[in-house]
Amino acid sequence: MLPLFLAVPSLQALPAAARQVRAAIDESACTVVAFEGEMGAGKTTFIRALAAELGVTDDVSSPTFSLVNEYRDGRQRPVYHFDFYRINSLAEAEQMGAVEYLDSGYLCLVEWPARVAELLPAPRLEVRISAVSAEAREIYLTLIP
């Protein structure tokens, strides 16, 4: 099933793309999913759709300043959402407990993963989001061994 390419022509197509990504997460059994993309590519918007697919009912927003948000999926398991854009160092990520979260066995959705690449376990999934137009996106999903 991987690698996987998804064309997302509009916001209305996000739930279908999120279902496919959820299926890939389930199939791979990876608990860390790294979201790559330029600022404004739609990482948080896609994570919001994925969280809804997982049964999260909380308001999903970017943890830009808190670094991590915790949600509960439809089975009441934790889902951790990270945004490492403002992280200043690996030491800062380690001090906030990133390694423990990433090794917890619970789903970790990581924005700006390159900022903490040395801390990310393998295998993991990478979701690369590229903006094609104001609403259209291309999503490439790969397994990082």
Secondary structure per residue as TSV (DSSP state, phi and psi in degrees):
chain	resnum	aa	ss	phi	psi
A	1	M	-	360.0	-27.4
A	2	L	-	-107.7	147.4
A	3	P	S	-70.4	159.6
A	4	L	E	-131.9	133.1
A	5	F	E	-112.0	131.0
A	6	L	E	-125.2	125.6
A	7	A	E	-93.9	125.1
A	8	V	E	-117.8	97.4
A	9	P	-	-73.8	-20.1
A	10	S	S	-159.7	170.1
A	11	L	G	-60.5	-30.4
A	12	Q	G	-66.1	-21.0
A	13	A	G	-88.0	-5.8
A	14	L	H	-60.6	-43.2
A	15	P	H	-58.7	-39.7
A	16	A	H	-65.5	-41.5
A	17	A	H	-65.4	-39.9
A	18	A	H	-62.8	-37.9
A	19	R	H	-61.2	-41.3
A	20	Q	H	-67.1	-40.0
A	21	V	H	-67.8	-40.6
A	22	R	H	-60.7	-42.2
A	23	A	H	-60.8	-39.6
A	24	A	H	-67.2	-38.2
A	25	I	H	-62.5	-48.2
A	26	D	H	-60.9	-44.8
A	27	E	H	-65.4	-40.0
A	28	S	H	-79.8	-22.8
A	29	A	T	63.1	19.6
A	30	C	-	-79.0	137.4
A	31	T	-	-102.1	-8.7
A	32	V	E	-113.0	125.0
A	33	V	E	-123.2	117.1
A	34	A	E	-98.0	124.3
A	35	F	E	-103.8	113.8
A	36	E	E	-105.0	147.9
A	37	G	-	160.6	155.3
A	38	E	-	-65.2	163.4
A	39	M	T	-55.8	129.2
A	40	G	T	85.6	4.2
A	41	A	S	-71.5	-22.5
A	42	G	S	110.8	22.8
A	43	K	H	-60.0	-51.2
A	44	T	H	-66.8	-38.8
A	45	T	H	-61.3	-42.5
A	46	F	H	-68.0	-41.1
A	47	I	H	-61.2	-36.5
A	48	R	H	-60.1	-44.0
A	49	A	H	-67.2	-40.1
A	50	L	H	-65.2	-41.9
A	51	A	H	-61.6	-41.4
A	52	A	H	-61.3	-40.9
A	53	E	H	-63.0	-31.0
A	54	L	T	-81.3	-6.3
A	55	G	T	93.5	11.2
A	56	V	-	-70.1	129.3
A	57	T	-	-107.3	-8.5
A	58	D	S	-68.1	161.4
A	59	D	-	-72.0	118.6
A	60	V	-	-95.9	120.0
A	61	S	-	-139.4	163.6
A	62	S	-	-68.8	129.6
A	63	P	-	-85.8	45.8
A	64	T	T	-54.4	-42.3
A	65	F	T	-98.9	-28.4
A	66	S	T	-85.4	-15.3
A	67	L	S	75.9	-33.5
A	68	V	E	-145.2	137.1
A	69	N	E	-116.0	144.9
A	70	E	E	-114.4	131.0
A	71	Y	E	-122.0	173.4
A	72	R	E	-120.9	132.2
A	73	D	-	-80.1	-175.6
A	74	G	T	-63.2	-16.3
A	75	R	T	-106.0	14.3
A	76	Q	S	66.3	24.0
A	77	R	-	-90.1	147.3
A	78	P	E	-65.3	144.5
A	79	V	E	-127.8	122.4
A	80	Y	E	-103.0	132.6
A	81	H	E	-120.1	114.7
A	82	F	E	-107.4	147.9
A	83	D	E	-134.0	105.3
A	84	F	-	-95.6	16.4
A	85	Y	T	-57.4	-40.5
A	86	R	T	-96.1	9.0
A	87	I	-	-69.8	138.0
A	88	N	-	-94.3	-22.6
A	89	S	-	-163.8	163.0
A	90	L	H	-61.2	-37.4
A	91	A	H	-60.0	-39.6
A	92	E	H	-63.7	-41.8
A	93	A	H	-64.0	-40.8
A	94	E	H	-65.4	-40.6
A	95	Q	H	-65.0	-30.9
A	96	M	T	-84.3	2.3
A	97	G	T	88.8	19.3
A	98	A	H	-54.8	-42.6
A	99	V	H	-61.9	-42.4
A	100	E	H	-63.8	-42.3
A	101	Y	H	-61.1	-50.0
A	102	L	H	-64.9	-27.8
A	103	D	T	-96.3	6.6
A	104	S	S	-71.7	-20.2
A	105	G	S	88.3	-5.5
A	106	Y	S	-94.8	158.4
A	107	L	E	-64.6	127.6
A	108	C	E	-121.0	119.3
A	109	L	E	-105.5	115.9
A	110	V	E	-117.6	113.1
A	111	E	E	-90.1	144.5
A	112	W	S	59.2	50.2
A	113	P	G	-66.4	-24.8
A	114	A	G	-60.9	-25.9
A	115	R	G	-69.4	-19.5
A	116	V	G	-131.9	29.6
A	117	A	G	-51.7	-37.6
A	118	E	G	-66.9	-18.7
A	119	L	G	-93.7	-13.3
A	120	L	-	-77.6	129.6
A	121	P	-	-76.9	162.4
A	122	A	S	-122.6	147.5
A	123	P	S	-76.6	160.3
A	124	R	E	-150.8	163.6
A	125	L	E	-98.5	144.3
A	126	E	E	-117.4	128.7
A	127	V	E	-113.5	110.6
A	128	R	E	-103.5	120.6
A	129	I	E	-110.5	127.8
A	130	S	E	-123.5	134.2
A	131	A	E	-79.5	130.6
A	132	V	S	-102.9	-36.2
A	133	S	S	-153.4	-168.8
A	134	A	S	-56.5	-37.2
A	135	E	S	-115.2	-27.9
A	136	A	-	-78.7	140.1
A	137	R	E	-134.4	154.5
A	138	E	E	-115.3	133.6
A	139	I	E	-122.5	127.2
A	140	Y	E	-115.6	123.9
A	141	L	E	-114.5	124.6
A	142	T	E	-135.4	155.4
A	143	L	E	-94.6	126.5
A	144	I	E	-99.3	110.0
A	145	P	-	-72.8	360.0
